Structure formats: C-alpha cells, structure tokens
Amino acid sequence: MERRAEAPPQGLDFTVENVEKALHQLYYDPNIENKNLAQKWLMQAQVSPQAWHFSWLLLNMDKVPEIQYFGASALHIKISRYWNDIPADQYESLKSQLFTQITRFAGGSKIVLTRLCVALASLALSMMPEAWPCAVADMVRMFQAEDSNVDGRARCLALLELLTVLPEEFQTSRLPQYRKGQVRSVLAQECGSVFPLLEQLLQQQDSPGFIKQKVLKCFSSWVQLEIPLMDCENLIQAAFTSLQDPELFDTAVEAVVNAISQPDAQRYVNTLLKLIPPVLGLQEQLRQAVQSGDMETSHGICRIAVALGENHSRALLDQVEHWQSFLALVNMIMFCTGIPGHYPVNETTSSLTLTFWYTLQDDILSFEPDKQAVYQQVYRPVYFQLVDVLLHKAQFPSDEEYGFWSSDEKEQFRIYRVDISDTLMYVYEMLGAELLSSLYDKLGRLLTNTEQPSTWQHTEALLYGFQSIAETIDVNYSDVVPGLIGLIPRISISNVQLADTVMFTIGALSEWLADHPVMINNVLPLVLQALGNPELSISSVSTLKKICRECKYDLPPYAANIVAVSQEVLMKQIHKTSQCMWLMQALGFLLSALQVEEILKNLHSLITPYIQQLEKLADETPNPSNKLAIIHILGLLSNLFTTLDISHHDDDHESNEVKKLPVQQGPNPVVVVLQQVFQLIQKVLSKWLNDAQVVESVCAIFEKSVKTLLDDFAPMVPQLCEMLGQMYSTIPQASAIDLTRQLVHIFAHEPAHFPPIKALFLLVTSVTLTLFQQGPRDHPDIVDSFMQLLAQALKRKPDLFLCSNLDVKAVFQCGVLSLKFPEAPTVKASCGFFTELLPRCGEIAPVGQVVHENGKVLLQAVLEGVGGQASRSLMDHFAEILFALNKHCFSYLSIWIKEAMQQDGFPSARVSPEQKETFSQQILRERVNKRRVKEMVKEFTLLCRGLHGTEYTADY
C-alpha cells in the first residue's frame, strides 16, 4: 500500500530523501495546497547550498526521470544564477562531472540529457574565454573520442544537443552587457570547430534522418549569433539540398530562413547573390506543391523567397548589373502572392508576402532620382500586376462556398482583406492617379459590358480597391471620381457584401461630395434605402454619419427626408444599440446646419416619441428590462446632443467659412429641449439613484451637452448644480463628480455662475470627506474622480480653496491616503492633485499653512511609493511631486527628507545610508530640470526594489 506523502514542513532539511518526498507530492498528491507547498519548498531547495550535494545523487541511474530532471535543473540554476559562489578551483571538477553525466545520459532520458547540456553550456559561457579558452572545440573533441560503453550515434546526438543549446543558453543568459559582447565574439570564432562537423554529418550518405534533423536544428541555433553569412555558405547550400527530403523539409526551411534573416547578413552581398539561384531553383517544387495542394511545402518555399527578398531588397537592388536575377526573385514572390485558392481555407501563403511589397517600394523610392527612374520603369508594370493579383485574391468565394466557411475563417478573411487594402493604399504612392484611372476603366467595362455579365465578386473587389485608396488618400483632385459616382447607381446590388462595399465607397467619398454637392442626390437615395436593411446596419449608418458631418451645409433640402427615414428605422428597432447612437450623431450634424425654428421642429418630432416612452418608464417600478430601455433612450439623447452644435465650434474647414450661417439669436435649441425634459429626468433619477449605470447615462446627457454648447449651456447651470448636489449627497457616484469637474472647468471663472458652482463644489467635497471617514477603499473610482476634480479646481479657480467652509487639511490628508491605493489610475490622479496644489503654497494662505504643517506626511507617502509600495509605472508622477516640493517648499523639504531617510530600512531595506544620502542630495540640488528628477527617481526605485542592473530594468 502506498504511503500518502506528508507535506514537508517549511523548516525541513534539504536532503535527498526530503527532495524525493516533495517531488512525489508535487507530481502525485491530489491536494492542490500540498502541491503548492511542495513546489515552494522545492524552489527553496534548488537555490540552497545543499543543492550542490543532493543534485548529483538525484542523477543516479536507479531514479525515475522526474527526479533526475530536478537534479539536472538544480545544477543549471546554481551554475547560471550563483556563479560567483563557486570557487575557481572547482571549475575543472564541475566540468568533468558534467561531461561524465552527459555521456551517461546520452542513451538515457532525453529531457534529463537536455537539462544537463544546458547546465554545461551555462558553465562554458561563464568560463569563456579566460578560464576555458577553447570550450567548443573541447566539447567536440570529448564526444568524438572513442568510448566503448556508449554507442557512436548516441554520443553524436548528445554532442549535437549540447551544441544546439549553447547559443540558446547564450541568448537567455544573465551575463552582464560587456561580457555578452565578449562571449558572443568568442562563440562566433568557435563556429570554425562546429560547422565542418555539421557539414560532414549532412553530406554523409549513411547519416540517418534523425541525425540530419538535429544537425539542421543546431545550425539554426548558431546562425542567430550573428555569424558572417559567408561562413554559413556551405551549410545553407546543404540545407537547400535537404529541402528535397520531405522528412527534413520543415527543419531545413527554418535553418535557411534564420540564416538569411539575420540582420548582419546584408553586409555579404556576394553571398546573397549566390543564394538567388538556389531559391529560384525551388520554383518547380513550388509549382508541384501548389498543383497537388500541398500547403506545407508551398508555405515553406514562400517563406524562403520572402526572407531573401524582404530582408535584403535594398542590398540586392543596389547591384544594378544583377537586376534581372532580382526581378526573377520578385516574380517568384508575385507567384506566391497570387497562389490559387481562397485565403485562409485553401491557402495560407499569400499573406506572408504583403510586407515584402511595402519594403521593395520603400527601397525603390529611397534611391537618388536617376536610379529611381530606372527602377520605376522596371517595377511600375510589376506593381500594376500586383494590384490585379491582390484584387483577385480579395474576391469573395461563391455564395455556396462562403456558406460553408466557419465564422473564424470569415474573420481571418476579413482581416486579410484589410491587409490587402493597406497594401493597395501604399502602392498608390508608387502608381499615383494612373492606378485610380485603371480601376475606374475596369469597373466601367464590367458594368457596361452587356455581352458577358460579370459576377458580383468581380465588381465588389474593384470597388473595394477604389475604396481602400479613397479612404485615406485625398481624391478630391481625381478626375475619375465624378465618373465613379455616376457608375455607382448602375451597380445591380444582389448581395450583402457588395452592398456593404458600395456603402463604404460612398462614405469614403463624402469629403469629395462636400466639394461637389450637386452629386449628393446621385448616392443619398441608395444610403437611405440601405438604412432599412439590418444586414447593412454598420455600413449604411456610418456612411450617413460621414455624409451628414462632411456635407451638412448642403443637406437642408434633404433634411426632412433623412429625418423621416431615420425616425422610421429607429422606431422599427432595426439597428443594434451602437448603430442607433451613430444615427443620432448623424442627425445632430444634420440639424446643426438648419435655422433655429427648423431645428426645434425636427427635434420635436424626433424626440417626442422617446419622451413619451420615458414618461411611461418613469412611472414603472424599476426592473432590469425597463432599466435597459431607460439607458437606451438617455443614450440616444446624449448622442444627438454630442453633435448638435449651432455655434459651429467644430468647423475649422476654411472652405466652410463662406457657408457659415448668421449667429442665432435666442436660446440654444438643445437648452430648450433640456429644460423641457429636466423634470422628467429628475423623476427618472429619483427612482434609479441606486443604479450607477442610469446615473451615468443621465450625467452623460449633460456632460455631452456642456462639452458641445460651452457658454450656451449657461442657463442650465443653476438647475444642474442643484440636481447634482442632491444626487451626490444621496448616493455618491463617480459620474456625478466628473460632471461637476466639467462645470468647474467651463463656468467656475465666470462671476455670474460662481455661486452655484462653488456651492456644488463644497457639497461634493464635504460628502466625499465623509466617505473617506467611513473607509474609501471600496470606491477607487470615486477617489480617482475626486482627485481630478480638486486638481481642476486648483487649475481653473484656486479661490475655491479660500472658502472658509472648505477643510483644506482634510482634503490634503485624503490626497495622501489616495497615494497609497493599489489602483494605478487613482494614484496618478492623486499625484496630479498635489502637483497642482504645491505651486499654490505662496498665493493661497490655507494651502501654504497645511503644506507646511503636513508636508512631511506627504513626502513620507511619496518615498514609500518610490521605495517599492507603488507600481513602477507611476514613478514619473511621484517625481513630479518631489520636483514641486523642492521648487515651492525647499527649506522644509531639506529638513523633512533628512528626517525621513534616517528611519532604519526606510524606504527599503535594500538601500544603504550612503545611497539614501546621495539620492536626497541629488533631489535637493535639481530645481530646474524635471526630466533629471524623473531619471533619479527611476534609478532610486530600482535600487529599492533590488532590480538595479537586472534584466527586469529592460522596460526603462
């Protein structure tokens, strides 16, 4: 009967028996807590001094592989991380023990062998070059020596494993930077001992497949050490030969691609030129693979061609006398781009080539004019061909076939088409207006050819090409757009994908329509018709929104029609929520250009049905379904008010200067509507005060309106301040503070509005201070918004801090508390508050007094954060506070920082008194350059966290 392993107590000795017990527990104990305890204990065991002793014993041949593996891993950890603990006189014995173990395991467990090889590799990297000058040559010699106990093949495989992990271990090793460079160059020279052996093994007739496989992997590993490409020539050629062997194909592809792609390779142009013929020599194998539907092979060969073309196009184009062989490579890549079949279902290769076309074009356009002209002549026809190939690849399959695709395949195809669209937009730089003309001619021929009716896929792809370019490139000067707009109504739309593309194309031309308003009538009816089709929801609504935004001054004649159709689809609930919101934004743009009475008339008909619904909902008992309906209606209103702007704040287009309407007299229509519905909104609120989402939706209506209307919103300020105050004092929510901040930002400095805003600010502050007394930890969002409100008040209207009934000291203490929150956004907001507060020490007496009395507590909190309590991403914000303290409270800071730093182990046990003193002096000296202070803080926080000089600092 098997004994249940007991959990090893934490104080247990690190002996072989205990390690074995813990491993048994880790692998076989069903109790997850015991597993975790065992794992923790084993991690301690691995780094303990006793590991040197028990690791070797665990490697005994009578142990199971899991136990042997742990022993080998422990050796690797000791060698790689605790190298400095090993006395130099033990290097040799450690080396020979590892050699012995690797020989013993050559025919044994593969995972243990690999771990031992990694340990020896780590040892070699630490000893090179001084203590072990010819490490690699020695390894090769040791394993080639006859050893009667171990068969030759096993020895050969063990050597190859060792040689493969050596460069990999180098890439991940923790060697200091200067050693890394030194060791890399030693290794690069040592490839002279490795490559001849690899070549010999690849060329030997009787080498079995698994050995050749390992050789190619080993070569792949070495080329990543930036070995000169010419030293790899023979092995690359041998890898090309291996591509004929199906068993070795994948590994040979990796080896060739890694060798060609190393950044240093472009220095060896002659070798690169020698590689073009063998790559071109793969074309027959590629054609056969495509014909027989062997996607793996075509994919691999394409990767090789693209690696050579994409990484070295500049170097190869520079060799003008070899232009024909490079052109042949480009044509081979073109074949890969146009590989038959639909991505991603019957081919996955074409997408690999798209970046190559960017690179080639960039390189051609970067040459001096004469050379560029020569290459333009050679490559313009190639790029015209590319456009045809890409548009062919972008075509949808037949409806029947598309019906069988999974949703994942459809999504991959959509992304692939976006990549094609980006490529076409880029190619426009090379081909210019001629590209648009050629697309237009093809489309014209397709649509007017009565003999052979074309498939919708063909039409859609051409339009898609046009839209890809028109979306990002200014086509306002193109002479083919009028013709295209004329062709669009002739397209017989039989299919959703085609209809979508027609919509997006019209949307992409909306700026052009604004300059040619007579053409609006050609396409607007199509858009309005599409609005009624739920399948065209996204494309039709976004296109209408673009037209209403770009062409609003030309739309008044169509306004009644647009509003009527929109209202109808909104009432029928054809569209999802987000499209309904976009539609409301479109109507907001549209109404902005009308006369006030027209706006009011339209608003009335548009909003009345919703107001009636809202009145009904306000009388009902709250439940989940009427909550959704309320949020929906409030959302529609706030989206409408986001864009309804009759003061034309958003019009900075010079072209619209002429069309500006005379400034309206009388109240703003949005304010008229808000005043009409204000009581209704209050009624809804009173029932839903507990619900954060409803409160947020109410606040959003006013926030959007305030942002759009700015000063025009003034008549609403007193009512809104009163309502916000009632809301916040009943149930505090972040959205109410955010709206208060908006009001402070826009109206606080206007004497007329100061009284209600001041009253609201004081109310929000006192309610929040009470919340702090009860424990603010559950409300990081409220604390975050409150800190932002305080910072905004200091920025826009510092006088608010002079109010007798504002408890500045309590506000200060809340700020210090917030600095210790675990949520980064909250801490960032608190830092923002102090960065605004400290510069006011001199001008606002209550602020000065509080800072002088309590500044030390603030400094203490900042130093705790820097010492490791706060996320490293916040250090710049803490640095800003230190900089402000130094600039505005220098005499105090010099005393406080001295007192703080005298505490033992503060702000971290890892920094010495000297390091603390240096940091304090640096900070006190720097009163001008904020960037320097940020650097000092980053440096000091790394020392405090024990990360200085480790790989964890890489993200700085």
N, C-alpha and C positions, 0 to 999 in steps of 0.2 A: 504493500500500500504506500502511496506517495505522501510524504510529509508535506503539509502546506507551509510554504516558506514564510517565516515571520518577517515583519517589516524590520529592516536593520535600524536600530536606534541611531540617532544622529551622532552620538559620541563613539560609535563603533570603530575599532581599529581597521586600517586599510590593509587587510591581509588577503592572500589568495582565496582562502575559504569564504571570507565575507564578500569579496567581489563576486565569486561564483554564485553565492546565495542571492545577492542583489540582482545579478543578471537573470537568474532563474525567475525571480519575481517580476522583473521588467518584461520578460517575454511571455510568462505563463500565468501570472496572477490575474484572475478576472477583475479584481477590485481596482478601480481606476486610481483611487487615492494611494494605494500601496505602490502601484506602478510609478506614480509621480514621485513619491518619496524615494523609491529605488533610483529613479533617474537622477534626482537631485544629489543623492548620496554618491552615485557613480561619477557624476561630473566633478564632485569634490575629490573623489579618489584619483581620477585621471590627472589632476594637477598637483596631487600631494607628492612630497619627496619619496614616499614609499612606492610610487608608481614605477620608479626605476627598477625596483626589485620584483614586484609581482608581475609586471608586463611580460618579462621573459618566461616566467613559469606558466603563464596562461597560454603561451605558444606551444606548449607540449603537444606532441602528436596524438596523445590519447584524449585530448579535449575536443568538444564539438566546435564547429566553425564559428558559431556566435561568440563563444568565449575567446577563441584565438583572435577573432576580429577585434574584440575590445582591447586585447593586449597590444595588437599592432597599432590601433588608433591611439592608445595612451602613449606609445613611444613617439608617434608622429607629433602629438600635442606637446610633449616635453621638448622634443628637438626644435619644433618650429616656434614655440612661444617662450620657452625658458632656456634658450641657447646660452645666455650669459651665466646660467647656473652650472654649466658643465665645465669642469676643469680641463684645460688644454691637453693635459697628459692622458686624458681618457678618450680623446677623439679616435685614436687608432683602434683601440679595442672595440669601441662602439661600432666603428666602420666594419671591422672584420666580423663581429657578431651579426650585424645586419646582412652582410654578404652570405654568411652561413645559413641564416634563416631563409633568405630568399631562395637559395639553392635547394633547401629542404622543401620549400613550398612550391617549387617550380612545377611539380606534378600534382600538387595538392589543391586546396580550395582557392578558387580564382579571386574571391573577394579579399581573402587574407593576403594573398600574394600582392594584389594591387596596393593594399594599405601599407605593406612592408616596403614596397617600391617607393611609395610616396614619402615614407619616413627617410629612406636612404637619399632620395632626391633632395629632401629638405636639409639633410646633413651636408650633402655635397654643396648646395647653394651657400650654406653658412661658412663652409671651409674654403670655398674658392675665393681668389686664386692662390692666396698665400699658403694656407695650410694643406691644400690639396690641389696642386697646380694642374695636373692632367687628369682630373676626375673622370671625364667622359671616356678618354682613351683607356683608363684603368678599368672602367666598368666593362668596356667591350672586351678587353684582354681577359679579365677574370672569367667571363662567361664563355669565352671561346676555348679556354684551357680544357683539356680532356678531363672529365670526371666520370669514372666508370659507374658510379651509383645512379647518376641522373642521365636519362636519355637525351641525345643531342637536340631533338625537337623541343622538348620541354625547356631545356636551357635556353634555346634560341628564343622561345616565346617569352620566357622570364626577362631576358635582356631587352627584347622589344618593348615589353610592358614598362620596364624601368626607363628606357629611353623616351617612351611616349609621355610618361607622367612628369618627366623632368621639366620640359618647357611649361607644362600646365601649372606645376607647382611654383615655377618662377613667376608666372602671371599673377597668381593669387598670394604670393609670399608677402610677409610683412617687413621685407628688407627696407632699411632707410633709403631715401631717394638716391644719395650719392653711390651707395653700394649697388643699387639696382642697375645703374648705368654701367658700372664696372663689371658686374657679373654678366650683364647682357652681352657685352662685347667679348668676354672670355668664351661664353657659350657659342656665340656666332663663329668664333675661330674654331671651336671644337667640333663644329659640324663636319670638319675635314676627317674626323675619326668615324662619323656616323654615316654620312651619305654614301661612301664607297660600299659599306656593308649593305645598306638598303638597296643600292643599285644591283649588287651581286645577287641578293636574295630574289629581287624581282625578275632578273634575267635568267636565273637558273631554271632549266626546263622542269626539274623534278621538285621544285618548291611547291608544296601543297597550297591550295586556295586559302586556307585559314592563315597561313604564314604571310602570303602576299597581302591579304586583307589588313593584317596587323602592320605590315611594312608601310602601306599607304597611309594608315592612321598615324603612324609615327612621323612620317614625312609631313603630313598636315599639321601636326603639333609643332614641328620645328620651324616651318616657314613663318610662323607667327612671331618669331624672334627677330624679324627684320633682317633676314639673311640675304645677301646680294642675289638678285634674280639669276645672274649668270652662273652662280654656284649651284643653282637648282635645275639648270637646263636639262641635264641627263635624266633626272628623276621626273621632271614634268613630261619629257618625251615618253619615258617608261609608263607614266600614268596614262598618257594618251593611248598607248598600246593596250593598257588594261581595260580601257572603255569597251573593247570588243568582247570582254568576258562578262556575261550577264551577272555572274556572282560578285565580281569586283566593281561593277559599274558605279553603284552609289558612292562607294568609298573613293574611287578614282575621281569622280566629279568633285567631291569635297576637296580632295587634295589639289586638283588643278585650280579650282576657284579660289581656294585660300592662297595658293602661291601667286596667282595673277593679281589678287586683290590687295596684297599688302602695299601700304602707302608708298613705301620706298621704291617699288618696282618701276615707277616711271623714269627712274634715272638710267635704266638699262634698255635704251631704245632698240639697240641691235637685237637683243634677246627677244624683245616684244615683237619685232618684225619677224623673227624666226618662228614665233608662235602662230602667226596668222595662217600659214599654210596648213598645219595640222588641224586648226579649228575649222577652216574651210573644208578640210578633208572629212569632217563629220557630217557633211550635208546629205550624203547618200543614206547614212544610218538614220539621220533625222527624218528624211522623206519616208523611208520604210516604216519607221516607228509611227509616223502620222497616219500612213496608209492603213497600218494594222491596228490603229487605235491604242498603241502602247504609250499611255500618257506619261509614265515614269521616265522612259527614255527620252521622249521629246523634251520633257521638262528639264532633265539634266543637261542635255546638249545646249538648250537655250541658255541655261544659267552660265555655261562656259563662254558662249559667244558674247553674252551681255557683260560678263565680268571683264572681258578683254576690251570691249567697246566702251563701256561706261567709265571704267577706271582710267583708261589711257587715251581717250579720243584726242585730247589736246596734243599729247606727245606724238601720236600717230599721224594726226593732220599736219603736224609740223614737218613731217617727212614728205614734202610735196612730190618728190620723184616716185614715191610709192603710192600715189593717190588711188591707183586702180585696185591694188590689193585691199586697201582700206574700204573702198567703195564696195568691193565684193563682200567684205565682212558686214557692212551696213545693210546690204541687200539680204544677207543671210538673217540678220536680226529682223528685217522687214517681213521675211517669210514667217518668223516666229510670231510677230505681231498679228499677222493675218492668218494664223494657223486655223484650219477649218473647225467648225463646231461652235456651240454656244457656251460662253463662259457662264457659270462655273460647272456646267453639267457635263459637257463632253470635252472640255479642255480647260486647263488651269494655267497655261503657259503664257498666253499673250500679255497678261497683266505685268509679268516680270520685265517687259521691255519698255514700259512707258517712260520710266525715268531716263533711260538711255536717250530718248528723243529730246528731252529737255537739255541734257548735258551736251549733246552734239551741237544743238542750236546755239547754246551759250558760247561754246568754244568757237564756232564759226564767226559769231557776231563780235567776238573779242579780238579778232585779228586786225592788223592795220588795213586801211582801205583797199590796197592793191590785192593783197592775198585774199581778203574777204570777198572781193568781186569775183575772183577765180572760183572760190568755193561756192559762192551763191549760185554761180552758173551751173556747177555740178549738182548742187544739192536742192535747189528750188524744185526741180521736177520730182526729186525723191520725196520732198515734203508734200507736194500735191498728191503724189501717190499715197503717202501716209494718211492724208485726210480721207481719201476714198476707202482705204483699208479700215481706218478707225470707225467711219460711219457705217461700214458694212458690219463691223463687229458690234456696233451699238444697237443693231436692229433686234427687235423682239423676235422670238421664235413664233411659229404659227400658233394661233389661239389654242388649238387642240393640245399641242406640245406644252405650251405655257401652263395649261390647266393641270398638268401632271407634276409641275415643279413644286417643291416644298417651300414653305414660307422663308426658310433660311436661304435657299437657293435664290429666291426672288430678291431677298435683301442684299445678298452678295452681288447679284447682277446690277441692282440699283447703284451700289457703291462703285462698281466697276464703270458704270456709265458716267458717274460723277468724275472719276479719274480721267476718262476719255474727254469729258467736257473741259476739264482743266488743261489737258494736253492741247486741245484744239485752240483754246483761248491763247495759249502760249505760242502755238505755231503761227497765229495771226501776226505776231511780231515779225516773223520772217517773211510771210507771204503778203501781208497787208491787204489793201482793198480788193486785190485780184481774187483773194480767197472768197470774199463775200459774193463777188460777181459770179464766180464759178458755181457756188452753191445755189445762187438765185437762178442761173441758167438751167441747172439740172432740175431744180424744182419746177420751173416754168415748163420745161419739156415734159416732165412727168405728168403735170396737171392738165396740159393741153393736148397730150397725145391720145386721140380717141381710138387709134388702131389697137394699141396694147394697153388696156387698163392696168395700172400698176397696183402692187399690194399696198395696204395701208402702212406696213412696216417700213417700206422704202421712203414713203413721204415723211413719215414720222422722224426717221433718222436724219433726213436732210434738214427738216425744221429744227430738230434738236441741235444739230451743228450750228445753225444760224443763231439759235437762242443762246448757246454756250458762249458765243462771241459777243452778242449784243448785250448780255447781262453785265459784262464787266468793261467792255470797251465802248468808248463814246462813238456811236454810229450816226450821230446827228448829221455828219457831213457826207454820209454814204449815199451815192446816187441810186442804190438798188432798193433802199427801204420803201420808197413810195410804191414801187412795183410789187414788193413783197406784201405790203398792206393790201394792195389790190388783189393779190392772189389768195390771201387767207380765206375770204368768203367763198372761194371756189372749191375749197377742200371739202370733200364729202366725208363727214365725220361719222364713222360707223363703229367707233371703238373708243373705250375709255382712255387707253394710253395715248392715242393720237389726240383726243380732245384735250387731255392734260397738257400735252406739249404745245398745242395751239394756244391754250390759255397762257402758259408760261412765256411763250414767244411774244404775245401781245403785252404782257406785263413788262418784259424786257425792253419793249419799245415805248414805254409810257413817257419817257423824257422826250423822245422824238415827237410823239403825239402832241406834247405841250407846245412844241415849236411849230407844229403843222395841224392846228385844231380842226381844219376842215376835214381831216381824215378820221376824226374820232367816230363819226357816225358809221364808218365802214365796219368798225370792230365792236363798238359798245353793245349793239344788239346781241352779238354772239356771247358776250360775257354775261349779260343779264339773263339770257336763256340758260346758260350753263349753271347759274346760281341755283336753279331749281333742281339740279341733279346731285343727289347726295354723294355719288361716286366722284364728282368733280369738286367736292367741297373745298379742299385746300387750294387747288389751282385757281378756281374761279374767284373765291373770296380774296385771295392775296392779290390777284390781278386787279380786281375792282378797287382794292385799297390803294394800289400803286397809282391807278388812273386818277382816283379822287385826290390823292396827295399831289401828284405832279401837274394835273390839268385842272385844278379846281376852278380857276378863273374862267375857264371856257365851258364849264359844265352847267351853269344856271339854266340854259334851255332844256337840259335833260334831267334836271334835278327831280322834278315831280315823278317822272318815270322811275328813276333809280330808287327814290324813297319808297314808291309803291311796291316795286318788285321786292326790295329788301324786306319791307314790312311783311309781305306775304310769306316769304321763306322763313322769317323769324317766327311768325305765328304758327306755321306748319311744323316748326321744330325739325327742319331738315338737317341742320348742321350740328356738329358737336360743339361743346361749350367754347373751346378756344376760337373756333371759326366765327361763332356768334359775336365774340368780343372784337375780333378783327373787323367784322362787318360794321359794328357800331363805330369803330375808329374811322372806317371809310366814310360813314355818314357824317361824322364830326368834321372831317376835312371838307366834305361836300358843302355842308351847311355854312361853314366859315365864310364862304365867298358870297353868300346871299345878303339881301337887305334885312335889317333887323326884323321888320314885320313878317317877312317871308320865313326867317329862321324860326320865329315864335310859332308861326302857323304850322310849319313842319314838325317842330319839336312837340307841339301839342298833339298832333295826330300820331306821332311816333311813340310818345311816352305814355299817353293816356291809358292804353290797354294794360301797360305794366303797372301803372299807379293803381288801377282798379284791382289788379291781381294782388298787389302788395297790401292794399287796404283789407282785402279778404283774409290774406295770410296773417295780418297783424291781429285779427280777432281770434284766430285759432289757437288752441293750446299747442305749445311747442312740441314738435316731434321730428325725427330725422328727415322725413320726406319734405315737410314744409320748410325745414332749415335749408335744404338744398335749393328749393325754389327761391327763397329769400336771397340767398347768396348769389344766385344766378341773376336775379333782377338788379340787385345792387351792383353787380359786376358790369352788367350792360350799361347802366347809367354812368359808372365811373369811366368806362372805356369811351363812351360818347363824349364825356366832358374832357377827356385827355386831349382830344384833337380839335375840339370846337373852340377856335381861337379867333375872335373877330378883330383883335388888335394886331394880328399878323406878327406876333413875336417871332414866329418860326421862319418868316420869309426873308432869307438873306440872298435870294437869287436876284442878281441885278436885273435880269430880264423881266422880273415881275414888278419892278418899280413903277412902270407905266400903268400897270393894271390895278394898282392899289386903290381900294375904294375909299371914299371920304370917311374920316373917323366918325364912328357912330355917336349920336347923342343919346342921352338917357341910359338907363341901367343895362348892364350886360344880360343877354338872354339866359345865359347859364345861371346867373344870380337870380333872375326872375323865377326860373324853374326851381332852383334850390329852395327859394323862400316859400314857394307854393307847397313843396313836399316836406319842408323841415319838420312840421309837427308829426307827419306820418312816420318819418324816420325816427323821431324821438319815441313814438309809440312802439315801433318795432323794437327799438333798443331796450325799452323798459322791460320787455318780456325776455329779451335774449342777452341781458347784461352778463350772464354767466358764461356765455359761449364766445371763446376767443375768436373763432372764425367769423361769426356775424359781426362782432365788434370791429374786427379788422376790415371787413367789407364796408362797413359804414365809414370808418376812418379813411379808407381808400378813396371813396367818392370825394370827400372834402380835400384830401391831400392832392389828388389829381387836379381838382378844380383850382386849388390855390396855386399849384405849380404853373398851370396854364394861364390863369387870369391875372396873377400877380396883383397889382394895385386895384384892378377892377373888382377884386373879391371883397374889398373893404367893407361894404355894407353888411356883410355876413359876420364880420369879426366878433361883435359883442355876443350874438346868439350862440355862435360856435364855441366861444370861450366858456360860456356858461354851461353848455351841454357837456363839453369835455370835462369840465370840473366835476359835474355831477357823476359822469361815467366813472372817472378815475377814482373819485372818493368812495364810490360804492364797491367797485372791483377793479383794482389796478391792473392794467394790461399794457404791454409794450407799445402796441399800435397807437394808443392814445398819447403816449409820451412823444412818439415820432411825429405825430401831427402837431403837438404843441411846439416841438422844435422847429417845424416848418413855419408856424405862425411867428415864432420869435425871430426866425431868420428874415421874414419878409416885412413884418409890421412893427417889431419892437422899437425901432428908432424913429417911428412917426409919433409925435406928441399926441395926436388925436386918438391913436389906438393903444397908447401905452397903458392906461389904467386897466382895461380888461385883460391885457396880456400879462401885466405884472401880477394881477390877482390870480390868474391861472397858474403862472409860474410858481408863485408862492404856495398855492394849494398843492400842486403836483409834488413840489419839494417836501412839504410837510407830511403828505401821505406816504411818500417813499421813505422818509426818515423813520416813520413809524414802522414801516415794513422791515427796515433794517434792524429795528429793535427786536422784532419778532423772529428774525432769522431769515436772511435774504438768500441762503444757499439754493433754495428751490426755484429761484426766479432769475437765473443768469441773464435772460433776455431783457427783463425789466431793468436790472442793474446796468446792463450794456446801454440801453436806450437812455437811461437817466444820466449816465456819464456823458453821453453825446449831447444831451440837452444842456447840461451845465457848461460844456465847452462852447456850444453855440451861443449861449447867453453871454459868456465872457467875451466872445469874439464880437458879437453884434451890439450888445448893450450891457457893458460891465456895470452900469449904475444899478442893475438888478441886485448886485451884491452889496449895495449900500442900504438896502431896505432894513429898517430896524427889526422887522419880524422874520428876517432870514437868519437861521442859526448857522453861520459860516463854519464854526468849529465842527458842528455835527456833520455838515456836508464834507468837510475835509477828512474827518475820520471814516466816513463811508467810502471815500475815494481810496483811502489806504487799505481798507478791508477788501475792496474790489480788486486791488492789485494782487491779492493772494488767491483769486478764484482760479480753478483749474481750466476754465474755458478761455482759450486764447482771445477770441473777439472781445470778451468782457475786459480782459486785462488791457488790451490795446486801447479800448475806449477810455479806461481809467487813466492810462498814460497820457492820452490826448487831453483829458481834463486838466491834469497837473501841468502839462506843457503850456496850456492857455493861462492857468492860474498864476504860476510863479512870476511871469513878467509883470503882473498887476500888483506885486507887493508894494511898490512905491506909491502908486496912484490911488489905491483903494485901501484906506486905513484898516478896515476889519480884516481884509485879506492879509495885509502885512503882519498884523498882530498874530493871527492864527498861525501863519507860516513860521514866525519867529518862535512861537511857543511850542509848536508841534512838528516842526520840520524834521527833527531828529527821528521821529517815528516813521516819517515818510522815507527818509534815507535808509533807515533800517530795513523797511519793506523792499525797497529797490535793491539793496545789496543782497537780501535773501533770495530774491528772484534771480539775480546775476549769479549768486553762489550755487544755483542748481535747482531752486524750487520751481522756476518757471521754464516754459519751453524755450529752446534756443532761438526759435523763430522770432521771439519778442525782444531780443537784445537791443536792436536799434531803437525800439520805443523806450526802453529803460535808459538807454544812453541819452535820449533827448531830455529826460527829467534831470539826469546828472548835469547835463550841459546847462539847463535852465537854472538849476540850483547854484551852479558855480557863477553864472553870469549875474544873477539877481540877488543872491544871499551869500556872497563869497565869504564874508568874515565869519558867518555862522557855520558854513559848510566845513571850513578848515578845522573848527573845533569838533563838530559832530563826527566827521569821518574818522578823526583820530580816536575819539571815544569808542565808536562802533568797532573799529578794527582791532581795538585792544582786547575784545572778548575772545576767549580761547575757542578755537575751532569755528570761528565765525569769519566770513560767511560759509566756509567749507573747511573741513579738517585737512583737505589736501593741499592747502596753500600755506607757505611758511610766512612768518612775520616779515621777512625781507620782501617777499613777493607782494604782501599786502601794502607795505610801506611804499614800494615802487609804484604800485597802482594808484594809491592815494595821491602821491606827488604828481604823477602824470596827469590825473584828472584836474587837480587844483591849478596846474600850470596852463591848461588849454582852455582859453576863454573865447577863442575866435573861430577855431576850425572844428565844426561839429562832426565832420567826417572822421577826423582823427580820434575824437572821443568814441565814436562808434567802433572804430578798429580796436581801441584799447579795451573796451568792454567785451568785445568778441574774444580777444586774446585772453582776458582775465577769466571769462566764464569757462573757457576750455581748461585752464589750469584748475579751476574749482571743481570741474567735473572729471578730472583725470583723463581728459581726452587729448591733451596737447600733444601734437606730433603723432597722432594715430590716424588710421585710415578714416575714422569717423569724422575727421575735420574736412573731408573732401568736399562736402557741400558748401563750404565757405569759399 
